[in-house]
Amino acid sequence: ADIEKRVQVRMRRQERVHAPEQALRLWAVLDESALRRVVGNRHIMREQLEYLVELSRLPHVTVQVMPFRMGAHPGVNGQYAILEFP
């Protein structure tokens, strides 16, 4: 049940990012390891990376990558979200 709820939340978030009206503003900061670690297989990873590039071209989406050379950073200790409301 918990996994199903997480999937539903992610699917809803994707719908909101692509919504024609009042699209969700998304700003994602990814650790470089998330882009380099193969999960599934290379084909799946390629599709995921292409999707990130496609999203980053939207005017209301920002995708940033924190490179390895940045060293330790408090933000890499886990997932977090900052929400803003009008």
PDB file of N, CA, C and O in Angstrom, chain B, residues numbered from 101:
ATOM      1  N   ALA B 101       0.828  -1.193   0.000  1.00  0.00           N
ATOM      2  CA  ALA B 101       0.000   0.000   0.000  1.00  0.00           C
ATOM      3  C   ALA B 101       0.873   1.260   0.000  1.00  0.00           C
ATOM      4  O   ALA B 101       0.555   2.247  -0.663  1.00  0.00           O
ATOM      5  N   ASP B 102       1.975   1.211   0.750  1.00  0.00           N
ATOM      6  CA  ASP B 102       2.868   2.359   0.831  1.00  0.00           C
ATOM      7  C   ASP B 102       3.527   2.633  -0.521  1.00  0.00           C
ATOM      8  O   ASP B 102       3.639   3.785  -0.939  1.00  0.00           O
ATOM      9  N   ILE B 103       3.956   1.583  -1.193  1.00  0.00           N
ATOM     10  CA  ILE B 103       4.590   1.733  -2.507  1.00  0.00           C
ATOM     11  C   ILE B 103       3.588   2.305  -3.505  1.00  0.00           C
ATOM     12  O   ILE B 103       3.922   3.192  -4.290  1.00  0.00           O
ATOM     13  N   GLU B 104       2.360   1.793  -3.473  1.00  0.00           N
ATOM     14  CA  GLU B 104       1.326   2.282  -4.393  1.00  0.00           C
ATOM     15  C   GLU B 104       1.059   3.766  -4.164  1.00  0.00           C
ATOM     16  O   GLU B 104       0.889   4.519  -5.123  1.00  0.00           O
ATOM     17  N   LYS B 105       1.020   4.187  -2.913  1.00  0.00           N
ATOM     18  CA  LYS B 105       0.785   5.606  -2.614  1.00  0.00           C
ATOM     19  C   LYS B 105       1.939   6.464  -3.135  1.00  0.00           C
ATOM     20  O   LYS B 105       1.706   7.539  -3.688  1.00  0.00           O
ATOM     21  N   ARG B 106       3.177   6.002  -2.964  1.00  0.00           N
ATOM     22  CA  ARG B 106       4.330   6.751  -3.467  1.00  0.00           C
ATOM     23  C   ARG B 106       4.285   6.878  -4.982  1.00  0.00           C
ATOM     24  O   ARG B 106       4.586   7.938  -5.529  1.00  0.00           O
ATOM     25  N   VAL B 107       3.909   5.795  -5.660  1.00  0.00           N
ATOM     26  CA  VAL B 107       3.799   5.831  -7.118  1.00  0.00           C
ATOM     27  C   VAL B 107       2.722   6.828  -7.528  1.00  0.00           C
ATOM     28  O   VAL B 107       2.925   7.600  -8.465  1.00  0.00           O
ATOM     29  N   GLN B 108       1.595   6.826  -6.853  1.00  0.00           N
ATOM     30  CA  GLN B 108       0.509   7.765  -7.173  1.00  0.00           C
ATOM     31  C   GLN B 108       0.962   9.212  -6.993  1.00  0.00           C
ATOM     32  O   GLN B 108       0.650  10.069  -7.820  1.00  0.00           O
ATOM     33  N   VAL B 109       1.698   9.484  -5.915  1.00  0.00           N
ATOM     34  CA  VAL B 109       2.190  10.847  -5.672  1.00  0.00           C
ATOM     35  C   VAL B 109       3.135  11.270  -6.788  1.00  0.00           C
ATOM     36  O   VAL B 109       3.051  12.397  -7.276  1.00  0.00           O
ATOM     37  N   ARG B 110       4.029  10.380  -7.196  1.00  0.00           N
ATOM     38  CA  ARG B 110       4.971  10.708  -8.273  1.00  0.00           C
ATOM     39  C   ARG B 110       4.259  10.919  -9.602  1.00  0.00           C
ATOM     40  O   ARG B 110       4.602  11.831 -10.355  1.00  0.00           O
ATOM     41  N   MET B 111       3.287  10.093  -9.887  1.00  0.00           N
ATOM     42  CA  MET B 111       2.534  10.244 -11.135  1.00  0.00           C
ATOM     43  C   MET B 111       1.773  11.570 -11.140  1.00  0.00           C
ATOM     44  O   MET B 111       1.724  12.255 -12.162  1.00  0.00           O
ATOM     45  N   ARG B 112       1.186  11.929 -10.009  1.00  0.00           N
ATOM     46  CA  ARG B 112       0.452  13.196  -9.911  1.00  0.00           C
ATOM     47  C   ARG B 112       1.405  14.376 -10.095  1.00  0.00           C
ATOM     48  O   ARG B 112       1.062  15.367 -10.741  1.00  0.00           O
ATOM     49  N   ARG B 113       2.590  14.262  -9.526  1.00  0.00           N
ATOM     50  CA  ARG B 113       3.582  15.332  -9.669  1.00  0.00           C
ATOM     51  C   ARG B 113       3.983  15.488 -11.131  1.00  0.00           C
ATOM     52  O   ARG B 113       4.131  16.610 -11.614  1.00  0.00           O
ATOM     53  N   GLN B 114       4.161  14.377 -11.840  1.00  0.00           N
ATOM     54  CA  GLN B 114       4.493  14.446 -13.261  1.00  0.00           C
ATOM     55  C   GLN B 114       3.367  15.089 -14.056  1.00  0.00           C
ATOM     56  O   GLN B 114       3.618  15.869 -14.974  1.00  0.00           O
ATOM     57  N   GLU B 115       2.135  14.767 -13.707  1.00  0.00           N
ATOM     58  CA  GLU B 115       0.990  15.404 -14.376  1.00  0.00           C
ATOM     59  C   GLU B 115       1.026  16.908 -14.161  1.00  0.00           C
ATOM     60  O   GLU B 115       0.783  17.674 -15.094  1.00  0.00           O
ATOM     61  N   ARG B 116       1.327  17.337 -12.941  1.00  0.00           N
ATOM     62  CA  ARG B 116       1.345  18.764 -12.622  1.00  0.00           C
ATOM     63  C   ARG B 116       2.467  19.493 -13.359  1.00  0.00           C
ATOM     64  O   ARG B 116       2.293  20.643 -13.761  1.00  0.00           O
ATOM     65  N   VAL B 117       3.606  18.844 -13.539  1.00  0.00           N
ATOM     66  CA  VAL B 117       4.715  19.479 -14.252  1.00  0.00           C
ATOM     67  C   VAL B 117       4.342  19.714 -15.712  1.00  0.00           C
ATOM     68  O   VAL B 117       4.759  20.704 -16.314  1.00  0.00           O
ATOM     69  N   HIS B 118       3.559  18.807 -16.275  1.00  0.00           N
ATOM     70  CA  HIS B 118       3.170  18.919 -17.683  1.00  0.00           C
ATOM     71  C   HIS B 118       1.800  19.582 -17.880  1.00  0.00           C
ATOM     72  O   HIS B 118       1.319  19.659 -19.010  1.00  0.00           O
ATOM     73  N   ALA B 119       1.176  20.053 -16.821  1.00  0.00           N
ATOM     74  CA  ALA B 119      -0.146  20.673 -16.922  1.00  0.00           C
ATOM     75  C   ALA B 119      -0.071  21.920 -17.798  1.00  0.00           C
ATOM     76  O   ALA B 119       0.811  22.758 -17.612  1.00  0.00           O
ATOM     77  N   PRO B 120      -1.000  22.045 -18.760  1.00  0.00           N
ATOM     78  CA  PRO B 120      -0.969  23.222 -19.643  1.00  0.00           C
ATOM     79  C   PRO B 120      -1.217  24.529 -18.893  1.00  0.00           C
ATOM     80  O   PRO B 120      -0.644  25.562 -19.238  1.00  0.00           O
ATOM     81  N   GLU B 121      -2.053  24.487 -17.889  1.00  0.00           N
ATOM     82  CA  GLU B 121      -2.335  25.682 -17.089  1.00  0.00           C
ATOM     83  C   GLU B 121      -1.848  25.447 -15.667  1.00  0.00           C
ATOM     84  O   GLU B 121      -2.048  24.372 -15.101  1.00  0.00           O
ATOM     85  N   GLN B 122      -1.220  26.437 -15.108  1.00  0.00           N
ATOM     86  CA  GLN B 122      -0.704  26.378 -13.733  1.00  0.00           C
ATOM     87  C   GLN B 122       0.226  25.187 -13.515  1.00  0.00           C
ATOM     88  O   GLN B 122       0.056  24.409 -12.577  1.00  0.00           O
ATOM     89  N   ALA B 123       1.197  25.067 -14.391  1.00  0.00           N
ATOM     90  CA  ALA B 123       2.165  23.981 -14.257  1.00  0.00           C
ATOM     91  C   ALA B 123       2.967  24.159 -12.972  1.00  0.00           C
ATOM     92  O   ALA B 123       3.269  25.280 -12.561  1.00  0.00           O
ATOM     93  N   LEU B 124       3.294  23.073 -12.368  1.00  0.00           N
ATOM     94  CA  LEU B 124       4.083  23.064 -11.149  1.00  0.00           C
ATOM     95  C   LEU B 124       5.498  23.533 -11.452  1.00  0.00           C
ATOM     96  O   LEU B 124       6.132  23.029 -12.379  1.00  0.00           O
ATOM     97  N   ARG B 125       5.998  24.490 -10.682  1.00  0.00           N
ATOM     98  CA  ARG B 125       7.392  24.951 -10.813  1.00  0.00           C
ATOM     99  C   ARG B 125       8.254  23.916 -10.128  1.00  0.00           C
ATOM    100  O   ARG B 125       8.062  23.621  -8.948  1.00  0.00           O
ATOM    101  N   LEU B 126       9.207  23.360 -10.862  1.00  0.00           N
ATOM    102  CA  LEU B 126      10.049  22.307 -10.325  1.00  0.00           C
ATOM    103  C   LEU B 126      11.513  22.719 -10.406  1.00  0.00           C
ATOM    104  O   LEU B 126      11.999  23.122 -11.462  1.00  0.00           O
ATOM    105  N   TRP B 127      12.202  22.612  -9.285  1.00  0.00           N
ATOM    106  CA  TRP B 127      13.631  22.892  -9.228  1.00  0.00           C
ATOM    107  C   TRP B 127      14.266  21.694  -8.552  1.00  0.00           C
ATOM    108  O   TRP B 127      14.084  21.478  -7.354  1.00  0.00           O
ATOM    109  N   ALA B 128      15.015  20.912  -9.324  1.00  0.00           N
ATOM    110  CA  ALA B 128      15.620  19.684  -8.808  1.00  0.00           C
ATOM    111  C   ALA B 128      17.134  19.833  -8.770  1.00  0.00           C
ATOM    112  O   ALA B 128      17.749  20.290  -9.734  1.00  0.00           O
ATOM    113  N   VAL B 129      17.726  19.442  -7.648  1.00  0.00           N
ATOM    114  CA  VAL B 129      19.172  19.398  -7.504  1.00  0.00           C
ATOM    115  C   VAL B 129      19.541  17.939  -7.293  1.00  0.00           C
ATOM    116  O   VAL B 129      19.161  17.325  -6.296  1.00  0.00           O
ATOM    117  N   LEU B 130      20.289  17.392  -8.248  1.00  0.00           N
ATOM    118  CA  LEU B 130      20.652  15.978  -8.209  1.00  0.00           C
ATOM    119  C   LEU B 130      22.129  15.817  -7.905  1.00  0.00           C
ATOM    120  O   LEU B 130      22.957  16.591  -8.387  1.00  0.00           O
ATOM    121  N   ASP B 131      22.457  14.816  -7.109  1.00  0.00           N
ATOM    122  CA  ASP B 131      23.850  14.472  -6.895  1.00  0.00           C
ATOM    123  C   ASP B 131      24.356  13.764  -8.152  1.00  0.00           C
ATOM    124  O   ASP B 131      23.621  12.985  -8.759  1.00  0.00           O
ATOM    125  N   GLU B 132      25.588  14.023  -8.540  1.00  0.00           N
ATOM    126  CA  GLU B 132      26.145  13.404  -9.746  1.00  0.00           C
ATOM    127  C   GLU B 132      26.035  11.878  -9.720  1.00  0.00           C
ATOM    128  O   GLU B 132      25.865  11.247 -10.763  1.00  0.00           O
ATOM    129  N   SER B 133      26.132  11.296  -8.544  1.00  0.00           N
ATOM    130  CA  SER B 133      26.040   9.832  -8.437  1.00  0.00           C
ATOM    131  C   SER B 133      24.695   9.306  -8.927  1.00  0.00           C
ATOM    132  O   SER B 133      24.616   8.185  -9.429  1.00  0.00           O
ATOM    133  N   ALA B 134      23.637  10.105  -8.785  1.00  0.00           N
ATOM    134  CA  ALA B 134      22.312   9.679  -9.258  1.00  0.00           C
ATOM    135  C   ALA B 134      22.279   9.538 -10.775  1.00  0.00           C
ATOM    136  O   ALA B 134      21.472   8.782 -11.316  1.00  0.00           O
ATOM    137  N   LEU B 135      23.148  10.259 -11.452  1.00  0.00           N
ATOM    138  CA  LEU B 135      23.198  10.194 -12.910  1.00  0.00           C
ATOM    139  C   LEU B 135      24.148   9.103 -13.403  1.00  0.00           C
ATOM    140  O   LEU B 135      23.993   8.594 -14.513  1.00  0.00           O
ATOM    141  N   ARG B 136      25.115   8.752 -12.589  1.00  0.00           N
ATOM    142  CA  ARG B 136      26.137   7.797 -13.016  1.00  0.00           C
ATOM    143  C   ARG B 136      25.861   6.358 -12.575  1.00  0.00           C
ATOM    144  O   ARG B 136      26.289   5.420 -13.248  1.00  0.00           O
ATOM    145  N   ARG B 137      25.163   6.172 -11.471  1.00  0.00           N
ATOM    146  CA  ARG B 137      24.900   4.819 -10.969  1.00  0.00           C
ATOM    147  C   ARG B 137      23.818   4.171 -11.822  1.00  0.00           C
ATOM    148  O   ARG B 137      22.706   4.688 -11.925  1.00  0.00           O
ATOM    149  N   VAL B 138      24.147   3.045 -12.427  1.00  0.00           N
ATOM    150  CA  VAL B 138      23.202   2.352 -13.300  1.00  0.00           C
ATOM    151  C   VAL B 138      22.193   1.594 -12.441  1.00  0.00           C
ATOM    152  O   VAL B 138      22.556   0.727 -11.645  1.00  0.00           O
ATOM    153  N   VAL B 139      20.934   1.937 -12.617  1.00  0.00           N
ATOM    154  CA  VAL B 139      19.832   1.249 -11.949  1.00  0.00           C
ATOM    155  C   VAL B 139      18.982   0.636 -13.048  1.00  0.00           C
ATOM    156  O   VAL B 139      18.504   1.344 -13.934  1.00  0.00           O
ATOM    157  N   GLY B 140      18.793  -0.661 -12.997  1.00  0.00           N
ATOM    158  CA  GLY B 140      18.090  -1.349 -14.080  1.00  0.00           C
ATOM    159  C   GLY B 140      19.108  -1.786 -15.112  1.00  0.00           C
ATOM    160  O   GLY B 140      19.787  -2.799 -14.947  1.00  0.00           O
ATOM    161  N   ASN B 141      19.207  -1.004 -16.186  1.00  0.00           N
ATOM    162  CA  ASN B 141      20.213  -1.277 -17.214  1.00  0.00           C
ATOM    163  C   ASN B 141      20.529   0.025 -17.948  1.00  0.00           C
ATOM    164  O   ASN B 141      19.922   1.062 -17.681  1.00  0.00           O
ATOM    165  N   ARG B 142      21.468  -0.041 -18.857  1.00  0.00           N
ATOM    166  CA  ARG B 142      21.904   1.168 -19.555  1.00  0.00           C
ATOM    167  C   ARG B 142      20.791   1.794 -20.393  1.00  0.00           C
ATOM    168  O   ARG B 142      20.707   3.016 -20.515  1.00  0.00           O
ATOM    169  N   HIS B 143      19.943   0.951 -20.966  1.00  0.00           N
ATOM    170  CA  HIS B 143      18.829   1.460 -21.772  1.00  0.00           C
ATOM    171  C   HIS B 143      17.871   2.285 -20.903  1.00  0.00           C
ATOM    172  O   HIS B 143      17.453   3.376 -21.289  1.00  0.00           O
ATOM    173  N   ILE B 144      17.537   1.758 -19.749  1.00  0.00           N
ATOM    174  CA  ILE B 144      16.635   2.470 -18.829  1.00  0.00           C
ATOM    175  C   ILE B 144      17.273   3.777 -18.382  1.00  0.00           C
ATOM    176  O   ILE B 144      16.612   4.815 -18.332  1.00  0.00           O
ATOM    177  N   MET B 145      18.552   3.722 -18.061  1.00  0.00           N
ATOM    178  CA  MET B 145      19.245   4.936 -17.624  1.00  0.00           C
ATOM    179  C   MET B 145      19.263   5.984 -18.726  1.00  0.00           C
ATOM    180  O   MET B 145      19.078   7.172 -18.461  1.00  0.00           O
ATOM    181  N   ARG B 146      19.485   5.549 -19.954  1.00  0.00           N
ATOM    182  CA  ARG B 146      19.488   6.494 -21.074  1.00  0.00           C
ATOM    183  C   ARG B 146      18.128   7.173 -21.212  1.00  0.00           C
ATOM    184  O   ARG B 146      18.056   8.385 -21.419  1.00  0.00           O
ATOM    185  N   GLU B 147      17.053   6.398 -21.099  1.00  0.00           N
ATOM    186  CA  GLU B 147      15.704   6.968 -21.179  1.00  0.00           C
ATOM    187  C   GLU B 147      15.466   7.966 -20.049  1.00  0.00           C
ATOM    188  O   GLU B 147      14.875   9.025 -20.265  1.00  0.00           O
ATOM    189  N   GLN B 148      15.925   7.630 -18.847  1.00  0.00           N
ATOM    190  CA  GLN B 148      15.757   8.525 -17.705  1.00  0.00           C
ATOM    191  C   GLN B 148      16.513   9.837 -17.930  1.00  0.00           C
ATOM    192  O   GLN B 148      15.983  10.918 -17.674  1.00  0.00           O
ATOM    193  N   LEU B 149      17.752   9.733 -18.408  1.00  0.00           N
ATOM    194  CA  LEU B 149      18.544  10.939 -18.653  1.00  0.00           C
ATOM    195  C   LEU B 149      17.941  11.795 -19.769  1.00  0.00           C
ATOM    196  O   LEU B 149      17.925  13.023 -19.673  1.00  0.00           O
ATOM    197  N   GLU B 150      17.452  11.154 -20.816  1.00  0.00           N
ATOM    198  CA  GLU B 150      16.802  11.900 -21.896  1.00  0.00           C
ATOM    199  C   GLU B 150      15.554  12.615 -21.380  1.00  0.00           C
ATOM    200  O   GLU B 150      15.267  13.740 -21.788  1.00  0.00           O
ATOM    201  N   TYR B 151      14.819  11.968 -20.489  1.00  0.00           N
ATOM    202  CA  TYR B 151      13.628  12.595 -19.907  1.00  0.00           C
ATOM    203  C   TYR B 151      14.023  13.810 -19.064  1.00  0.00           C
ATOM    204  O   TYR B 151      13.349  14.838 -19.117  1.00  0.00           O
ATOM    205  N   LEU B 152      15.101  13.705 -18.293  1.00  0.00           N
ATOM    206  CA  LEU B 152      15.571  14.845 -17.507  1.00  0.00           C
ATOM    207  C   LEU B 152      15.951  16.020 -18.405  1.00  0.00           C
ATOM    208  O   LEU B 152      15.636  17.171 -18.103  1.00  0.00           O
ATOM    209  N   VAL B 153      16.627  15.721 -19.507  1.00  0.00           N
ATOM    210  CA  VAL B 153      17.007  16.775 -20.453  1.00  0.00           C
ATOM    211  C   VAL B 153      15.746  17.428 -21.027  1.00  0.00           C
ATOM    212  O   VAL B 153      15.664  18.653 -21.116  1.00  0.00           O
ATOM    213  N   GLU B 154      14.770  16.612 -21.415  1.00  0.00           N
ATOM    214  CA  GLU B 154      13.507  17.128 -21.952  1.00  0.00           C
ATOM    215  C   GLU B 154      12.820  18.035 -20.924  1.00  0.00           C
ATOM    216  O   GLU B 154      12.366  19.127 -21.264  1.00  0.00           O
ATOM    217  N   LEU B 155      12.746  17.583 -19.682  1.00  0.00           N
ATOM    218  CA  LEU B 155      12.129  18.395 -18.637  1.00  0.00           C
ATOM    219  C   LEU B 155      12.873  19.703 -18.433  1.00  0.00           C
ATOM    220  O   LEU B 155      12.256  20.754 -18.257  1.00  0.00           O
ATOM    221  N   SER B 156      14.194  19.642 -18.457  1.00  0.00           N
ATOM    222  CA  SER B 156      14.991  20.837 -18.182  1.00  0.00           C
ATOM    223  C   SER B 156      14.788  21.925 -19.228  1.00  0.00           C
ATOM    224  O   SER B 156      15.122  23.086 -18.989  1.00  0.00           O
ATOM    225  N   ARG B 157      14.255  21.568 -20.361  1.00  0.00           N
ATOM    226  CA  ARG B 157      13.997  22.558 -21.420  1.00  0.00           C
ATOM    227  C   ARG B 157      12.697  23.325 -21.194  1.00  0.00           C
ATOM    228  O   ARG B 157      12.456  24.338 -21.849  1.00  0.00           O
ATOM    229  N   LEU B 158      11.860  22.852 -20.275  1.00  0.00           N
ATOM    230  CA  LEU B 158      10.616  23.555 -19.967  1.00  0.00           C
ATOM    231  C   LEU B 158      10.947  24.825 -19.188  1.00  0.00           C
ATOM    232  O   LEU B 158      11.849  24.813 -18.350  1.00  0.00           O
ATOM    233  N   PRO B 159      10.232  25.922 -19.449  1.00  0.00           N
ATOM    234  CA  PRO B 159      10.578  27.192 -18.801  1.00  0.00           C
ATOM    235  C   PRO B 159      10.349  27.190 -17.287  1.00  0.00           C
ATOM    236  O   PRO B 159      10.941  28.008 -16.583  1.00  0.00           O
ATOM    237  N   HIS B 160       9.525  26.312 -16.782  1.00  0.00           N
ATOM    238  CA  HIS B 160       9.210  26.281 -15.351  1.00  0.00           C
ATOM    239  C   HIS B 160       9.941  25.163 -14.599  1.00  0.00           C
ATOM    240  O   HIS B 160       9.611  24.849 -13.455  1.00  0.00           O
ATOM    241  N   VAL B 161      10.940  24.569 -15.262  1.00  0.00           N
ATOM    242  CA  VAL B 161      11.714  23.481 -14.641  1.00  0.00           C
ATOM    243  C   VAL B 161      13.197  23.834 -14.659  1.00  0.00           C
ATOM    244  O   VAL B 161      13.737  24.268 -15.677  1.00  0.00           O
ATOM    245  N   THR B 162      13.838  23.638 -13.517  1.00  0.00           N
ATOM    246  CA  THR B 162      15.282  23.815 -13.406  1.00  0.00           C
ATOM    247  C   THR B 162      15.867  22.510 -12.893  1.00  0.00           C
ATOM    248  O   THR B 162      15.416  21.983 -11.876  1.00  0.00           O
ATOM    249  N   VAL B 163      16.863  21.988 -13.587  1.00  0.00           N
ATOM    250  CA  VAL B 163      17.559  20.776 -13.155  1.00  0.00           C
ATOM    251  C   VAL B 163      19.029  21.142 -12.989  1.00  0.00           C
ATOM    252  O   VAL B 163      19.673  21.625 -13.920  1.00  0.00           O
ATOM    253  N   GLN B 164      19.545  20.905 -11.791  1.00  0.00           N
ATOM    254  CA  GLN B 164      20.945  21.183 -11.511  1.00  0.00           C
ATOM    255  C   GLN B 164      21.614  19.893 -11.016  1.00  0.00           C
ATOM    256  O   GLN B 164      20.965  19.038 -10.414  1.00  0.00           O
ATOM    257  N   VAL B 165      22.901  19.771 -11.275  1.00  0.00           N
ATOM    258  CA  VAL B 165      23.664  18.603 -10.836  1.00  0.00           C
ATOM    259  C   VAL B 165      24.785  19.078  -9.917  1.00  0.00           C
ATOM    260  O   VAL B 165      25.572  19.953 -10.281  1.00  0.00           O
ATOM    261  N   MET B 166      24.849  18.487  -8.711  1.00  0.00           N
ATOM    262  CA  MET B 166      25.921  18.781  -7.783  1.00  0.00           C
ATOM    263  C   MET B 166      27.070  17.816  -8.081  1.00  0.00           C
ATOM    264  O   MET B 166      26.957  16.617  -7.827  1.00  0.00           O
ATOM    265  N   PRO B 167      28.180  18.340  -8.623  1.00  0.00           N
ATOM    266  CA  PRO B 167      29.280  17.463  -9.045  1.00  0.00           C
ATOM    267  C   PRO B 167      30.036  16.866  -7.856  1.00  0.00           C
ATOM    268  O   PRO B 167      30.018  17.404  -6.748  1.00  0.00           O
ATOM    269  N   PHE B 168      30.697  15.743  -8.121  1.00  0.00           N
ATOM    270  CA  PHE B 168      31.510  15.070  -7.105  1.00  0.00           C
ATOM    271  C   PHE B 168      32.524  16.025  -6.477  1.00  0.00           C
ATOM    272  O   PHE B 168      32.785  15.951  -5.277  1.00  0.00           O
ATOM    273  N   ARG B 169      33.092  16.913  -7.280  1.00  0.00           N
ATOM    274  CA  ARG B 169      34.155  17.791  -6.788  1.00  0.00           C
ATOM    275  C   ARG B 169      33.691  18.732  -5.681  1.00  0.00           C
ATOM    276  O   ARG B 169      34.522  19.342  -5.008  1.00  0.00           O
ATOM    277  N   MET B 170      32.376  18.861  -5.479  1.00  0.00           N
ATOM    278  CA  MET B 170      31.845  19.703  -4.403  1.00  0.00           C
ATOM    279  C   MET B 170      32.121  19.094  -3.033  1.00  0.00           C
ATOM    280  O   MET B 170      32.066  19.786  -2.016  1.00  0.00           O
ATOM    281  N   GLY B 171      32.420  17.787  -3.010  1.00  0.00           N
ATOM    282  CA  GLY B 171      32.692  17.135  -1.733  1.00  0.00           C
ATOM    283  C   GLY B 171      31.412  16.936  -0.933  1.00  0.00           C
ATOM    284  O   GLY B 171      30.310  16.932  -1.482  1.00  0.00           O
ATOM    285  N   ALA B 172      31.579  16.771   0.364  1.00  0.00           N
ATOM    286  CA  ALA B 172      30.427  16.530   1.248  1.00  0.00           C
ATOM    287  C   ALA B 172      29.570  17.785   1.338  1.00  0.00           C
ATOM    288  O   ALA B 172      30.082  18.903   1.386  1.00  0.00           O
ATOM    289  N   HIS B 173      28.276  17.581   1.359  1.00  0.00           N
ATOM    290  CA  HIS B 173      27.323  18.676   1.448  1.00  0.00           C
ATOM    291  C   HIS B 173      26.133  18.188   2.259  1.00  0.00           C
ATOM    292  O   HIS B 173      25.707  17.047   2.077  1.00  0.00           O
ATOM    293  N   PRO B 174      25.576  19.013   3.154  1.00  0.00           N
ATOM    294  CA  PRO B 174      24.448  18.562   3.987  1.00  0.00           C
ATOM    295  C   PRO B 174      23.252  18.072   3.170  1.00  0.00           C
ATOM    296  O   PRO B 174      22.470  17.249   3.647  1.00  0.00           O
ATOM    297  N   GLY B 175      23.108  18.569   1.956  1.00  0.00           N
ATOM    298  CA  GLY B 175      21.960  18.196   1.134  1.00  0.00           C
ATOM    299  C   GLY B 175      22.006  16.787   0.579  1.00  0.00           C
ATOM    300  O   GLY B 175      20.998  16.308   0.058  1.00  0.00           O
ATOM    301  N   VAL B 176      23.140  16.102   0.673  1.00  0.00           N
ATOM    302  CA  VAL B 176      23.231  14.760   0.108  1.00  0.00           C
ATOM    303  C   VAL B 176      22.897  13.671   1.117  1.00  0.00           C
ATOM    304  O   VAL B 176      23.035  12.486   0.813  1.00  0.00           O
ATOM    305  N   ASN B 177      22.468  14.048   2.295  1.00  0.00           N
ATOM    306  CA  ASN B 177      22.129  13.066   3.332  1.00  0.00           C
ATOM    307  C   ASN B 177      20.773  12.413   3.118  1.00  0.00           C
ATOM    308  O   ASN B 177      20.397  11.534   3.893  1.00  0.00           O
ATOM    309  N   GLY B 178      20.050  12.801   2.124  1.00  0.00           N
ATOM    310  CA  GLY B 178      18.750  12.198   1.865  1.00  0.00           C
ATOM    311  C   GLY B 178      17.876  13.134   1.062  1.00  0.00           C
ATOM    312  O   GLY B 178      18.292  14.227   0.677  1.00  0.00           O
ATOM    313  N   GLN B 179      16.671  12.693   0.819  1.00  0.00           N
ATOM    314  CA  GLN B 179      15.720  13.474   0.040  1.00  0.00           C
ATOM    315  C   GLN B 179      15.096  14.550   0.918  1.00  0.00           C
ATOM    316  O   GLN B 179      14.837  14.331   2.101  1.00  0.00           O
ATOM    317  N   TYR B 180      14.861  15.699   0.329  1.00  0.00           N
ATOM    318  CA  TYR B 180      14.148  16.745   1.032  1.00  0.00           C
ATOM    319  C   TYR B 180      13.380  17.571   0.022  1.00  0.00           C
ATOM    320  O   TYR B 180      13.688  17.550  -1.170  1.00  0.00           O
ATOM    321  N   ALA B 181      12.400  18.284   0.487  1.00  0.00           N
ATOM    322  CA  ALA B 181      11.587  19.109  -0.403  1.00  0.00           C
ATOM    323  C   ALA B 181      11.360  20.468   0.242  1.00  0.00           C
ATOM    324  O   ALA B 181      11.177  20.569   1.455  1.00  0.00           O
ATOM    325  N   ILE B 182      11.375  21.499  -0.571  1.00  0.00           N
ATOM    326  CA  ILE B 182      11.026  22.841  -0.127  1.00  0.00           C
ATOM    327  C   ILE B 182       9.797  23.242  -0.923  1.00  0.00           C
ATOM    328  O   ILE B 182       9.842  23.346  -2.149  1.00  0.00           O
ATOM    329  N   LEU B 183       8.727  23.462  -0.231  1.00  0.00           N
ATOM    330  CA  LEU B 183       7.471  23.825  -0.882  1.00  0.00           C
ATOM    331  C   LEU B 183       7.162  25.291  -0.622  1.00  0.00           C
ATOM    332  O   LEU B 183       7.343  25.786   0.491  1.00  0.00           O
ATOM    333  N   GLU B 184       6.698  25.976  -1.646  1.00  0.00           N
ATOM    334  CA  GLU B 184       6.279  27.370  -1.501  1.00  0.00           C
ATOM    335  C   GLU B 184       4.850  27.496  -2.012  1.00  0.00           C
ATOM    336  O   GLU B 184       4.478  26.884  -3.013  1.00  0.00           O
ATOM    337  N   PHE B 185       4.068  28.287  -1.321  1.00  0.00           N
ATOM    338  CA  PHE B 185       2.679  28.514  -1.694  1.00  0.00           C
ATOM    339  C   PHE B 185       2.422  30.009  -1.777  1.00  0.00           C
ATOM    340  O   PHE B 185       3.041  30.783  -1.046  1.00  0.00           O
ATOM    341  N   PRO B 186       1.511  30.430  -2.664  1.00  0.00           N
ATOM    342  CA  PRO B 186       1.209  31.862  -2.776  1.00  0.00           C
ATOM    343  C   PRO B 186       0.563  32.403  -1.504  1.00  0.00           C
ATOM    344  O   PRO B 186       0.244  33.590  -1.430  1.00  0.00           O
TER     345      PRO B 186
END
